[in-house]
Amino acid sequence: MMEDFNRRFQNVDRARAACLKAIRDLLRARGKSLNDYGLPSPDEDLLEPDQDDPMFGAIDAAVAWQQRLRELNDEQRTVYDRVMAVVDDNRNVQKMFYVDGPGGTGKTTLYGCLISSLRNRQQTVLSVAYTGIAASLMEGGMTVHSTFGLPLGTLTEQSTSSITMQSLRAQRIREAPLIVWDEAPMSPGLQVTVVDRLLKDIMGSALPFGGKPILLAGDFRQILPVVRRGNRSSIVMSSIKRHSLWREFEQFRLTRNMRADNDADFAAWLLRLGNGQLPSVDGIPDTVDIPPQLVCDVVDLTDFV
């Protein structure tokens, strides 16, 4: 979790303060505190102004958005421009997107720019992720289950949301100009089914997701849905790629590893590893040869930890 803050602030103390604040905000939403878990309070002097605080002001919000926009690379900017064009288009056009990107390619940065852009218009994006940790890295992030009132445990085709049509939660969904859904590959396809059904009811529209612009993102090279006692086939079948709506998503790829921007060879090796393009060792399945320069001995590892 600290890695994202370290990359953003380039200062250990400020990154630590921002990380503690993110954890504090997440715990507060659940009636808990940092003290409950033996964690210190963040140094308020090191924190950036809170964009939810009226003192932050519209001018500061605009400056923050413009700064983030300038920092986008070409791949990120292409996605940003396409999504914002659809948000601004009231016609019944294609409004479903998926962004594929290995870790470090700037998905979180892209989310932040979209969120701050719409916040600059006094609009609130629904930022969701499958896990609480991922949600805490998104501005205003919450879990998919919490935001859409999904039941815990195994979902079925008959599963429904706990959100009622006249509730404040439904109104928040109704007013949101965009939904950003991180870690989407971890979500089983049945989650998409329940959310699609909920949004159709809330928006009063038969269009996919009720015609609400939605951006899914993640990395299928990482963790897929967890299926209890599932085999390879059942796990693959539970993926959102098997959902009937998958073919309707406009897809983008982020390939430039921003975390390894100064080491192109390492970034390329990571991408080949994730894509399953590295040769096996002596013909043994599911094995790869790790370059010596990427290996450290136990002593160095112990000292680092």
Beta strands, then each sheet from edge to edge (+ up, - down):
strand 1: 96-100
strand 2: 126-129
strand 3: 142-143
strand 4: 179-182
strand 5: 214-218
strand 6: 250-253
sheet 1: 3+ 2+ 4+ 5+ 1+ 6+
end
